[in-house]
Amino acid sequence: MILFLTVVSGIAWTVVYADAIRIGFRDRSYAIPAAALALNFAWEAIYASRSAATALSVQGVINIVWALADVVILYTFFRFGRAELPAWVTRKLFLGWAILLGATAFAVQLLFVAEFGWEAAPRYSAFLQNLLMSGLFIAMFIARGGARGQSLLIAAAKWIGTLAPTIVFGWFGNSPLILGVGALCSLFDLAYIGLLWRARVASAVTRPVRS
């Protein structure tokens, strides 16, 4: 069961990243909130590198795939992200902010390792940044005034991809912290799915009918 849920999570998050790449190029935007993208890339780069240097596991292979996908999503962020910000944010300010965000993300991940060790750190940091991402997706929807640069597939796959490890590490792993944070992720993810669904229905109602 644990292996099955691990594979489900790996596939679901791979779908998130694949559709984020597709949506990013289609809408000339980035489909993962900036702070969440920085934390995700730092997490995956650190643990993918560790997996490659030690014995590879199923999760290790998944981490490597995710890290490679994140590189492409980062490209969409650097290519199109400046246009999402106010006009007074120059290209240099944008790049400086992005570099600071990335350096902070790596520092936070390494501090988790220093505090909790290599075994527990990836679990705690992953669920906390996942909860942040869930909230940031809703903030992105509000900031963009709708579903531009987003998709129901990303939202649903993100929910499933988080729910599976919540069961693994929260329920089977007997961790109240992970179970609670994972449940909060589901709450926010379902709210985000509802917002995107509502936007899709509203768009279908207002779309002109061709004669």
N, CA and C of each residue as an Amber inpcrd file, in Angstrom:
protein
   633
   0.8200000  -1.2060000   0.0000000   0.0000000   0.0000000   0.0000000
   0.8630000   1.2690000   0.0000000   1.9370000   1.2430000   0.8260000
   2.8090000   2.4200000   0.9150000   3.5070000   2.6680000  -0.4140000
   4.0030000   1.6020000  -1.0570000   4.6390000   1.7500000  -2.3620000
   3.6400000   2.2780000  -3.3890000   2.4150000   1.7510000  -3.3530000
   1.3710000   2.2010000  -4.2770000   1.0950000   3.6970000  -4.1030000
   0.9460000   4.1530000  -2.8560000   0.6700000   5.5630000  -2.5920000
   1.8580000   6.4420000  -2.9800000   3.0780000   5.9260000  -2.7980000
   4.2730000   6.6680000  -3.2110000   4.2800000   6.8790000  -4.7160000
   3.9360000   5.8220000  -5.4600000   3.8860000   5.9180000  -6.9250000
   2.7630000   6.8650000  -7.3560000   1.6050000   6.7720000  -6.6880000
   0.4810000   7.6770000  -7.0000000   0.9120000   9.1320000  -6.8110000
   1.5770000   9.4100000  -5.6930000   2.0540000  10.7630000  -5.4350000
   3.0480000  11.2040000  -6.5030000   3.9650000  10.3100000  -6.8590000
   4.9560000  10.6450000  -7.8800000   4.3220000  10.9650000  -9.2150000
   3.3490000  10.1530000  -9.6290000   2.6700000  10.3850000 -10.9060000
   1.8670000  11.6840000 -10.8550000   1.1350000  11.8970000  -9.7520000
   0.2860000  13.0840000  -9.6410000   1.1180000  14.3640000  -9.6930000
   2.2190000  14.4050000  -8.9550000   3.0430000  15.6120000  -8.9770000
   3.7630000  15.7840000 -10.3070000   4.0880000  14.6920000 -10.9760000
   4.6730000  14.7960000 -12.3120000   3.6620000  15.4070000 -13.2770000
   2.3830000  15.0420000 -13.1220000   1.3200000  15.6530000 -13.9160000
   1.2400000  17.1480000 -13.6290000   1.3540000  17.5260000 -12.3400000
   1.3470000  18.9440000 -11.9730000   2.4360000  19.6950000 -12.7330000
   3.6460000  19.1510000 -12.7030000   4.7740000  19.8320000 -13.3300000
   4.6400000  19.8510000 -14.8530000   4.2000000  18.7480000 -15.4280000
   4.0480000  18.6910000 -16.8860000   3.0070000  19.7030000 -17.3660000
   1.8780000  19.7860000 -16.6490000   0.8440000  20.7320000 -17.0700000
   1.2650000  22.1690000 -16.7570000   2.0450000  22.3620000 -15.7010000
   2.5590000  23.7030000 -15.4080000   3.4630000  24.1890000 -16.5350000
   4.2500000  23.2890000 -17.1020000   5.0930000  23.6450000 -18.2380000
   4.2240000  23.9980000 -19.4480000   3.2190000  23.1700000 -19.7160000
   2.3260000  23.4160000 -20.8580000   1.5910000  24.7420000 -20.7090000
   1.0090000  24.9680000 -19.5380000   0.2500000  26.1860000 -19.2880000
   1.1630000  27.4110000 -19.3310000   2.3780000  27.2710000 -18.7870000
   3.3160000  28.3900000 -18.7740000   3.6280000  28.9000000 -20.1600000
   3.9130000  27.9830000 -21.0840000   4.2140000  28.3960000 -22.4500000
   2.9550000  28.8530000 -23.1870000   1.8290000  28.2090000 -22.9170000
   0.5830000  28.5860000 -23.5920000   0.1310000  29.9880000 -23.2110000
   0.1650000  30.2930000 -21.9170000  -0.3250000  31.5850000 -21.4310000
   0.7860000  32.6110000 -21.2520000   2.0220000  32.2340000 -21.5940000
   3.1770000  33.1280000 -21.4480000   3.2340000  33.6630000 -20.0140000
   3.2300000  32.7270000 -19.0790000   3.2370000  33.0530000 -17.6670000
   3.9540000  31.9200000 -16.9310000   3.8290000  31.8950000 -15.6260000
   4.3250000  30.7490000 -14.8490000   3.1680000  30.2220000 -14.0260000
   3.0880000  28.9060000 -13.8940000   1.8930000  28.2710000 -13.3380000
   2.0680000  27.7980000 -11.8990000   3.2500000  27.9840000 -11.3250000
   3.4990000  27.6450000  -9.9180000   3.8740000  28.9450000  -9.2020000
   3.2240000  29.2790000  -8.0890000   3.5670000  30.5140000  -7.3710000
   5.0610000  30.6030000  -7.0780000   5.6080000  31.8150000  -7.1690000
   7.0580000  32.0060000  -7.1230000   7.7110000  31.4340000  -5.8730000
   7.1920000  31.7570000  -4.6970000   7.8120000  31.2780000  -3.4570000
   7.7470000  29.7510000  -3.3660000   6.6190000  29.1820000  -3.7730000
   6.4730000  27.7220000  -3.7580000   7.4140000  27.0770000  -4.7650000
   7.5740000  27.7050000  -5.9220000   8.4820000  27.1760000  -6.9430000
   9.9190000  27.1660000  -6.4220000  10.3230000  28.2320000  -5.7470000
  11.6800000  28.2990000  -5.2040000  11.9110000  27.2090000  -4.1550000
  10.9500000  27.0490000  -3.2580000  11.0830000  26.0170000  -2.2230000
  11.0710000  24.6160000  -2.8220000  10.2010000  24.3980000  -3.8020000
  10.1350000  23.0830000  -4.4540000  11.4420000  22.7470000  -5.1500000
  11.9690000  23.7190000  -5.8990000  13.2080000  23.4520000  -6.6290000
  14.3510000  23.1760000  -5.6560000  14.4300000  23.9540000  -4.5790000
  15.4880000  23.7300000  -3.5940000  15.3490000  22.3480000  -2.9640000
  14.1170000  21.9880000  -2.5900000  13.8610000  20.6690000  -1.9850000
  14.2850000  19.5580000  -2.9300000  13.8360000  19.6540000  -4.1650000
  14.1010000  18.5790000  -5.1200000  15.5660000  18.5220000  -5.5250000
  16.2130000  19.6790000  -5.6790000  17.6270000  19.6800000  -6.0370000
  18.4700000  19.0550000  -4.9340000  18.1720000  19.3920000  -3.6820000
  18.9420000  18.8630000  -2.5520000  18.7460000  17.3610000  -2.4120000
  17.4980000  16.9190000  -2.4140000  17.2360000  15.4980000  -2.1540000
  17.4520000  14.6290000  -3.3910000  17.3120000  15.2080000  -4.5800000
  17.6600000  14.4520000  -5.7910000  19.1690000  14.2180000  -5.8380000
  19.9330000  15.2450000  -5.4780000  21.3940000  15.1020000  -5.4620000
  21.8210000  14.0560000  -4.4340000  21.1750000  14.0740000  -3.2770000
  21.5090000  13.0780000  -2.2500000  21.1390000  11.6730000  -2.7180000
  19.9920000  11.5530000  -3.3870000  19.5710000  10.2460000  -3.8930000
  20.5490000   9.7260000  -4.9400000  20.9990000  10.6200000  -5.8130000
  21.9350000  10.2120000  -6.8700000  23.2750000   9.7910000  -6.2830000
  23.6450000  10.3890000  -5.1520000  24.9370000  10.0810000  -4.5340000
  24.8880000   8.8360000  -3.6650000  23.6910000   8.3960000  -3.3010000
  23.5340000   7.1990000  -2.4740000  22.7150000   6.1720000  -3.2480000
  22.1940000   5.1870000  -2.5640000  21.3810000   4.1670000  -3.2240000
  20.0440000   4.7760000  -3.6550000  19.7120000   4.6010000  -4.9350000
  18.4710000   5.1550000  -5.4610000  17.2650000   4.3510000  -4.9710000
  16.2370000   5.0710000  -4.5600000  14.9620000   4.4580000  -4.2020000
  13.9170000   4.9240000  -5.2040000  12.6930000   4.4190000  -5.0580000
  11.6050000   4.8860000  -5.9200000  11.4190000   6.3870000  -5.7520000
  11.3900000   6.8420000  -4.5050000  11.2310000   8.2700000  -4.2460000
  12.4140000   9.0580000  -4.7770000  13.6030000   8.4660000  -4.7150000
  14.7860000   9.1430000  -5.2300000  14.7050000   9.3950000  -6.7220000
  14.2460000   8.4020000  -7.4710000  14.0740000   8.5630000  -8.9220000
  13.0270000   9.6320000  -9.2120000  11.9390000   9.6120000  -8.4380000
  10.8850000  10.6120000  -8.5970000  11.4350000  12.0120000  -8.3310000
  12.2520000  12.1530000  -7.2960000  12.8380000  13.4560000  -6.9800000
  13.6670000  13.9930000  -8.1360000  14.4190000  13.1180000  -8.7880000
  15.2450000  13.5320000  -9.9190000  14.3700000  14.0060000 -11.0780000
  13.2990000  13.2690000 -11.3670000  12.3720000  13.6610000 -12.4290000
  11.7500000  15.0230000 -12.1180000  11.3320000  15.2170000 -10.8690000
  10.7350000  16.4900000 -10.4700000  11.7330000  17.6380000 -10.5990000
  12.9700000  17.4120000 -10.1990000  13.9820000  18.4730000 -10.2720000
  14.2050000  18.9020000 -11.7150000  14.2510000  17.9430000 -12.6300000
  14.4320000  18.2660000 -14.0440000  13.2350000  19.0460000 -14.5860000
  12.0340000  18.6560000 -14.1670000  10.8360000  19.3790000 -14.6010000
  10.8390000  20.8020000 -14.0480000  11.3020000  20.9540000 -12.8230000
  11.3440000  22.2790000 -12.2100000  12.2630000  23.2300000 -12.9660000
  13.3100000  22.7080000 -13.5680000  14.2120000  23.5500000 -14.3510000
  13.4440000  24.2330000 -15.4870000  12.5580000  23.4890000 -16.1390000
  11.7690000  24.0510000 -17.2350000  10.7570000  25.0630000 -16.6990000
  10.1360000  24.7530000 -15.5640000   9.1830000  25.6970000 -14.9680000
   9.9030000  26.9730000 -14.5510000  11.1240000  26.8490000 -14.0410000
  11.9120000  28.0210000 -13.6990000  12.1810000  28.8650000 -14.9350000
  12.3910000  28.2160000 -16.0680000  12.5910000  28.9710000 -17.3090000
  11.3680000  29.8250000 -17.6220000  10.1690000  29.2340000 -17.4840000
   8.9550000  30.0220000 -17.7460000   8.8400000  31.1820000 -16.7640000
   9.2790000  30.9630000 -15.5160000   9.2340000  32.0420000 -14.5320000
  10.1570000  33.1820000 -14.9360000  11.3920000  32.8690000 -15.2880000
  12.3420000  33.9140000 -15.6740000  11.9910000  34.5400000 -17.0240000
  11.3760000  33.7500000 -17.8980000  11.0180000  34.2610000 -19.2370000
   9.7960000  35.1640000 -19.1800000   8.7880000  34.8000000 -18.3970000
   7.5160000  35.5280000 -18.4260000   7.1450000  36.2010000 -17.0980000
   7.8700000  35.9110000 -16.0320000   7.4580000  36.3700000 -14.7100000
   7.4890000  37.8750000 -14.5250000   8.4160000  38.5570000 -15.1790000
   8.5090000  40.0130000 -15.0280000   7.1940000  40.6940000 -15.4150000
   6.4960000  40.1950000 -16.4200000   5.2520000  40.8080000 -16.8900000
   4.1280000  40.7160000 -15.8600000   4.2580000  39.8290000 -14.8740000
   3.2170000  39.6830000 -13.8500000   3.3330000  40.7280000 -12.7410000
   4.4180000  41.5020000 -12.7470000   4.6930000  42.4530000 -11.6740000
   4.4000000  43.8850000 -12.1120000   4.2670000  44.8080000 -11.1610000
   4.0200000  46.2140000 -11.5190000   5.1290000  46.7820000 -12.4000000
   4.8090000  47.8570000 -13.1150000   5.7430000  48.4350000 -14.0920000
   7.0220000  48.9530000 -13.4390000   6.9450000  49.3830000 -12.1590000
   8.1280000  49.9470000 -11.5170000   9.1800000  48.8830000 -11.1800000
   8.8020000  47.6240000 -11.2490000   9.7690000  46.5440000 -10.9920000
  10.5810000  46.3120000 -12.2640000  11.8110000  46.8060000 -12.2620000
  12.6710000  46.6650000 -13.4310000  13.1600000  45.2330000 -13.5760000
  13.7700000  44.9560000 -14.7160000  14.3080000  43.6090000 -14.9410000
  15.3730000  43.2670000 -13.9040000  16.1990000  44.2610000 -13.5390000
  17.2500000  44.0160000 -12.5470000  16.6370000  43.7270000 -11.1720000
  15.6000000  44.4830000 -10.8000000  14.9300000  44.2330000  -9.5310000
  14.2900000  42.8500000  -9.5150000  13.6820000  42.4770000 -10.6320000
  13.0540000  41.1660000 -10.7390000  14.0820000  40.0550000 -10.5570000
  15.2100000  40.1720000 -11.2360000  16.2520000  39.1460000 -11.1330000
  16.8420000  39.1020000  -9.7260000  17.0350000  40.2890000  -9.1260000
  17.5520000  40.3320000  -7.7660000  16.6090000  39.6730000  -6.7770000
  15.3180000  39.9580000  -6.9350000  14.3030000  39.3460000  -6.0640000
  14.2830000  37.8340000  -6.2460000  14.3700000  37.3800000  -7.5180000
  14.3270000  35.9460000  -7.8010000  15.5370000  35.2280000  -7.1990000
  16.7180000  35.8450000  -7.3080000  17.9360000  35.2390000  -6.7540000
  17.8460000  35.1740000  -5.2260000  17.3620000  36.2580000  -4.6090000
  17.1920000  36.2630000  -3.1540000  16.1930000  35.2040000  -2.7140000
  15.1050000  35.0640000  -3.4640000  14.0890000  34.0620000  -3.1500000
  14.6770000  32.6540000  -3.2420000  15.4550000  32.4210000  -4.2950000
  16.0650000  31.1080000  -4.4660000  17.0830000  30.7900000  -3.3780000
  17.9310000  31.7690000  -3.0440000  18.9330000  31.5520000  -2.0020000
  18.2640000  31.2960000  -0.6520000  17.1920000  32.0320000  -0.3840000
  16.4530000  31.8290000   0.8670000  15.8480000  30.4340000   0.9240000
  15.3090000  29.9790000  -0.2030000  14.6910000  28.6490000  -0.2550000
  15.7180000  27.5590000   0.0400000  16.9150000  27.6620000  -0.5440000
  17.9530000  26.6700000  -0.2730000  18.3960000  26.7370000   1.1900000
  18.5050000  27.9500000   1.7340000  18.9090000  28.0970000   3.1280000
  17.8830000  27.4540000   4.0610000  16.6040000  27.6760000   3.7840000
  15.5500000  27.0980000   4.6210000  15.5970000  25.5750000   4.5810000
  15.7620000  25.0050000   3.3870000  15.8080000  23.5390000   3.2730000
  16.9980000  22.9630000   4.0290000  18.1380000  23.6080000   3.9250000
  19.3280000  23.1070000   4.6200000  19.2060000  23.2800000   6.1370000
  18.4980000  24.3200000   6.5800000  18.2520000  24.4870000   8.0040000
  17.3410000  23.3780000   8.5400000  16.3810000  22.9450000   7.7280000
  15.5410000  21.8120000   8.1200000  16.4110000  20.5650000   8.3030000
  17.3700000  20.3600000   7.3880000  18.2650000  19.2090000   7.5010000
  19.0980000  19.3070000   8.7730000  19.6210000  20.5170000   9.0520000
  20.4450000  20.7050000  10.2440000  19.6480000  20.4490000  11.5230000
  18.3640000  20.8030000  11.5010000  17.5330000  20.6700000  12.7000000
  16.9930000  19.2530000  12.8770000  16.5360000  18.6280000  11.7680000
  15.8080000  17.3610000  11.8800000  16.5490000  16.1550000  11.2930000
  17.6460000  16.3840000  10.5700000  18.3620000  15.2710000   9.9660000
  17.7940000  14.9090000   8.5990000  18.5350000  14.0750000   7.8680000
  18.1740000  13.7630000   6.4840000  16.9000000  12.9470000   6.3540000
  16.5270000  12.2010000   7.3770000  15.3410000  11.3510000   7.2670000
  14.0440000  12.1270000   7.5060000  14.0120000  12.9420000   8.5490000
  12.7760000  13.6540000   8.8980000  12.6230000  14.9850000   8.1730000
  13.7320000  15.6370000   7.8540000  13.6750000  16.9720000   7.2540000
  12.8500000  17.0330000   5.9690000  13.0400000  16.0930000   5.0270000
  12.2560000  16.1910000   3.7880000  10.7510000  16.0730000   4.0120000
  10.3480000  15.3160000   5.0190000   8.9130000  15.1560000   5.2890000
   8.3210000  16.4520000   5.8550000   8.9610000  16.9710000   6.8900000
   8.4180000  18.1730000   7.5370000   8.4390000  19.3670000   6.5850000
   9.5620000  19.5730000   5.9130000   9.6530000  20.7310000   5.0110000
   8.6880000  20.5860000   3.8460000   8.5300000  19.3690000   3.3190000
   7.6480000  19.1680000   2.1740000   6.2020000  19.5070000   2.5030000
   5.7370000  19.0830000   3.6630000   4.3320000  19.3320000   3.9970000
   4.0810000  20.7930000   4.3540000   5.0380000  21.4250000   5.0190000
   4.8490000  22.8350000   5.3610000   4.8760000  23.7040000   4.1070000
   5.8030000  23.4310000   3.1780000   5.8210000  24.2310000   1.9580000
   4.6420000  23.8820000   1.0580000   4.1290000  22.6680000   1.1990000
   2.9390000  22.2760000   0.4490000   1.7250000  23.0730000   0.9040000
   1.6210000  23.2930000   2.2180000   0.5240000  24.1050000   2.7460000
   0.6650000  25.5470000   2.2650000   1.9020000  26.0530000   2.2610000
   2.1440000  27.3900000   1.7300000   1.7190000  27.4680000   0.2670000
   2.0810000  26.4600000  -0.5160000   1.7210000  26.4400000  -1.9260000
   0.2100000  26.4530000  -2.1090000  -0.5020000  25.6880000  -1.2900000
  -1.9560000  25.6330000  -1.3960000  -2.5710000  27.0230000  -1.2170000
  -2.0650000  27.7570000  -0.2310000  -2.5460000  29.1100000  -0.0110000
  -2.1430000  30.0530000  -1.1260000  -0.9250000  29.8820000  -1.6380000
  -0.4320000  30.7620000  -2.6920000  -1.1640000  30.5490000  -4.0150000
  -1.6270000  29.3340000  -4.2740000  -2.4190000  29.1070000  -5.4810000
  -3.7140000  29.9340000  -5.4320000  -4.3390000  29.9620000  -4.2720000
  -5.5590000  30.7670000  -4.1290000  -5.2240000  32.2460000  -4.2870000
  -4.1030000  32.6830000  -3.7000000  -3.6760000  34.0770000  -3.8460000
  -3.3770000  34.4070000  -5.3110000  -2.8010000  33.4630000  -6.0490000
  -2.5280000  33.6740000  -7.4650000  -3.8180000  33.8590000  -8.2500000
  -4.8140000  33.0330000  -7.9430000  -6.1040000  33.1470000  -8.6120000
  -6.7000000  34.5350000  -8.3820000  -6.6150000  35.0150000  -7.1450000
  -7.1720000  36.3310000  -6.8060000  -6.3760000  37.4470000  -7.4790000
  -5.0300000  37.3570000  -7.4110000  -4.1760000  38.4020000  -7.9750000
  -4.3480000  38.5220000  -9.4880000  -4.5430000  37.3940000 -10.1590000
  -4.6880000  37.4200000 -11.6130000  -6.1270000  37.6150000 -12.0550000
  -7.0330000  37.6810000 -11.0950000  -8.4340000  37.9200000 -11.4110000
  -9.0910000  36.7930000 -12.1810000  -8.6130000  35.5850000 -11.9690000
  -9.1880000  34.4410000 -12.6600000  -8.1740000  33.3370000 -12.8550000
  -8.4450000  32.4800000 -13.8360000  -7.6860000  31.2390000 -13.9920000
  -6.5340000  31.3270000 -14.9900000  -6.1540000  32.5320000 -15.4150000
  -5.0430000  32.6380000 -16.3750000  -3.7690000  32.0530000 -15.7660000
  -3.0760000  31.2300000 -16.5520000  -1.8520000  30.6130000 -16.0710000
  -2.0710000  29.5120000 -15.0590000  -3.2760000  28.9780000 -14.9990000
  -3.6200000  27.9200000 -14.0400000  -4.5170000  26.9050000 -14.7370000
  -4.7170000  25.7570000 -14.1000000  -5.6000000  24.7510000 -14.6930000
  -6.1850000  23.8490000 -13.6140000  -7.3630000  23.3190000 -13.9230000
  -7.9950000  22.3540000 -13.0110000  -7.1480000  21.0980000 -12.8650000
  -6.4620000  20.7070000 -13.9300000  -5.6240000  19.5070000 -13.8650000
  -4.5100000  19.6930000 -12.8450000  -3.8630000  20.8580000 -12.8540000
  -2.8170000  21.1420000 -11.8670000  -3.3900000  21.0750000 -10.4610000
  -4.5510000  21.7060000 -10.2690000  -5.1650000  21.7620000  -8.9360000
  -5.5360000  20.3710000  -8.4310000  -6.1850000  19.5710000  -9.2820000
  -6.6240000  18.2340000  -8.8640000  -5.4340000  17.3080000  -8.6300000
  -4.4300000  17.3640000  -9.5180000  -3.2580000  16.5030000  -9.3550000
  -2.4510000  16.8970000  -8.1280000  -2.4090000  18.1920000  -7.8330000
  -1.7140000  18.6550000  -6.6320000  -2.3960000  18.1080000  -5.3850000
  -3.7180000  18.1270000  -5.3840000  -4.4720000  17.6090000  -4.2380000
  -4.1880000  16.1170000  -4.0300000  -4.2970000  15.3390000  -5.1170000
  -4.0510000  13.8950000  -5.0180000  -2.5990000  13.6190000  -4.6380000
  -1.6820000  14.3780000  -5.2470000  -0.2610000  14.1790000  -4.9770000
   0.1260000  14.4890000  -3.5490000  -0.6620000  15.3150000  -2.8700000
  -0.4140000  15.6250000  -1.4640000  -1.1660000  14.6770000  -0.5390000
  -2.3620000  14.2980000  -0.9400000  -3.1800000  13.4120000  -0.1140000
  -2.5120000  12.0460000   0.0750000  -1.9090000  11.5170000  -0.9870000
  -1.2800000  10.1900000  -0.8930000  -0.1700000  10.1430000   0.1590000
   0.8170000  11.0620000   0.1450000   1.8380000  11.0090000   1.1960000
   1.3210000  11.4100000   2.5730000   0.2110000  12.1660000   2.6100000
  -0.3980000  12.4550000   3.9080000  -0.8310000  11.1580000   4.5800000
  -1.4060000  10.2420000   3.7900000  -1.8100000   8.9380000   4.3130000
  -0.5800000   8.1170000   4.7100000   0.4640000   8.1650000   3.8600000
   1.6720000   7.3740000   4.1270000   2.3590000   7.8250000   5.4090000
   2.6910000   9.1150000   5.4760000   3.5050000   9.6010000   6.5940000
   2.6730000  10.0770000   7.7830000   1.4240000  10.5100000   7.5000000
   0.5780000  10.9740000   8.5830000  -0.1710000   9.8620000   9.2690000
  -0.8560000   9.0290000   8.4580000  -1.6660000   7.9440000   9.0220000
  -0.8130000   6.7270000   9.3540000  -0.1860000   6.1540000   8.3040000
   0.6320000   4.9610000   8.5470000   1.8790000   5.2910000   9.3730000
   2.4130000   6.5030000   9.1920000   3.6030000   6.9050000   9.9440000
   3.2990000   7.4470000  11.3250000   2.0120000   7.5390000  11.6550000
   1.5780000   7.9700000  12.9860000   2.1720000   9.3200000  13.3720000
   2.0360000  10.3000000  12.4490000   2.5380000  11.6460000  12.7140000
   1.3730000  12.6250000  12.7370000   0.9650000  13.0880000  13.9160000
  -0.1350000  14.0680000  13.9950000   0.1730000  15.3480000  13.2300000
   1.4460000  15.7810000  13.2420000   1.8220000  17.0040000  12.5400000
   1.5740000  16.8710000  11.0410000   2.0950000  15.7980000  10.4450000
   1.9260000  15.6020000   9.0040000   0.4680000  15.3700000   8.6490000
  -0.2260000  14.5980000   9.4720000  -1.6390000  14.3380000   9.2060000
  -2.4510000  15.6420000   9.2630000  -2.1710000  16.4680000  10.2510000
  -2.8950000  17.7270000  10.3850000  -2.5790000  18.7020000   9.2720000
  -1.2910000  18.8670000   8.9560000  -0.9040000  19.7840000   7.8880000
  -1.4100000  19.2730000   6.5380000  -1.3510000  17.9500000   6.3380000
  -1.8730000  17.3690000   5.1050000  -3.3630000  17.5880000   4.9500000
  -4.0960000  17.4890000   6.0650000  -5.5420000  17.7410000   6.0270000
  -5.8300000  19.1940000   5.6800000  -5.0390000  20.1140000   6.2150000
  -5.2060000  21.5290000   5.8820000  -4.8990000  21.7810000   4.4090000
  -3.8900000  21.0830000   3.8810000  -3.5930000  21.1840000   2.4440000
  -4.8100000  20.7830000   1.6180000  -5.4410000  19.6690000   2.0020000
  -6.6230000  19.2140000   1.2750000  -7.7320000  20.2510000   1.3270000
  -7.9050000  20.8860000   2.4680000  -8.9400000  21.9140000   2.6190000
  -8.7040000  23.0660000   1.6370000  -7.4710000  23.5640000   1.6070000
  -7.1380000  24.6600000   0.6960000  -7.1820000  24.2000000  -0.7640000
  -6.6960000  22.9880000  -1.0270000  -6.6830000  22.4850000  -2.4030000
  -8.0940000  22.3380000  -2.9560000  -9.0110000  21.8340000  -2.1440000
 -10.3960000  21.6800000  -2.5810000 -11.0510000  23.0420000  -2.8030000
 -10.7010000  24.0200000  -1.9630000 -11.2160000  25.3800000  -2.1670000
 -10.7080000  25.9480000  -3.4890000  -9.4390000  25.6960000  -3.7920000
  -8.8460000  26.1740000  -5.0500000  -9.4930000  25.4930000  -6.2480000
  -9.7160000  24.1900000  -6.1420000 -10.4110000  23.4640000  -7.2070000
 -11.7910000  24.0750000  -7.4370000 -12.4810000  24.4020000  -6.3350000
 -13.7970000  25.0160000  -6.4530000 -13.7410000  26.3570000  -7.1650000
 -12.7240000  27.1760000  -6.8700000 -12.5810000  28.4670000  -7.5430000
 -12.3610000  28.2950000  -9.0450000 -11.4850000  27.3560000  -9.4080000
 -11.2070000  27.1260000 -10.8280000 -12.4320000  26.5620000 -11.5430000
 -13.1600000  25.6760000 -10.8720000 -14.3660000  25.1100000 -11.4700000
 -15.4120000  26.1950000 -11.6880000 -15.5670000  27.0520000 -10.7020000
 -16.5280000  28.1510000 -10.8230000 -16.1380000  29.0770000 -11.9780000
 -14.8370000  29.3640000 -12.1040000 -14.3670000  30.2270000 -13.1890000
 -14.6220000  29.5730000 -14.5450000 -14.4370000  28.2520000 -14.6290000
 -14.6880000  27.5460000 -15.8870000 -16.1630000  27.6040000 -16.2600000
 -17.0370000  27.3780000 -15.2890000 -18.4790000  27.4210000 -15.5490000
 -18.9040000  28.8190000 -15.9870000 -18.3740000  29.8460000 -15.2880000
 -18.7200000  31.2280000 -15.6350000 -18.2420000  31.5710000 -17.0430000
 -17.0520000  31.0730000 -17.4020000 -16.5220000  31.3230000 -18.7440000
 -17.3780000  30.6520000 -19.8060000 -17.8540000  29.4340000 -19.5140000
 -18.6970000  28.7120000 -20.4780000 -20.0430000  29.4170000 -20.6700000
 -20.5650000  30.0130000 -19.5960000 -21.8740000  30.6940000 -19.6700000
 -21.7600000  31.9760000 -20.4900000 -20.6440000  32.7170000 -20.3050000
 -20.4900000  34.0090000 -20.9750000 -19.8950000  33.8990000 -22.3720000
 -19.3870000  32.7020000 -22.7440000 -18.7780000  32.5510000 -24.0720000
 -19.8490000  32.6680000 -25.1480000 -19.6290000  33.5050000 -26.1660000
 -20.6330000  33.6600000 -27.2210000 -20.8340000  32.3820000 -28.0240000
 -22.0660000  32.1080000 -28.4140000 -22.3950000  30.9210000 -29.1930000
 -22.2520000  31.2310000 -30.6720000 -21.4950000  30.3930000 -31.3810000
 -21.2940000  30.6010000 -32.8200000 -22.5410000  30.1480000 -33.5830000
 -22.9400000  30.9620000 -34.5290000 -24.1130000  30.6190000 -35.3310000
 -23.7120000  29.8300000 -36.5590000
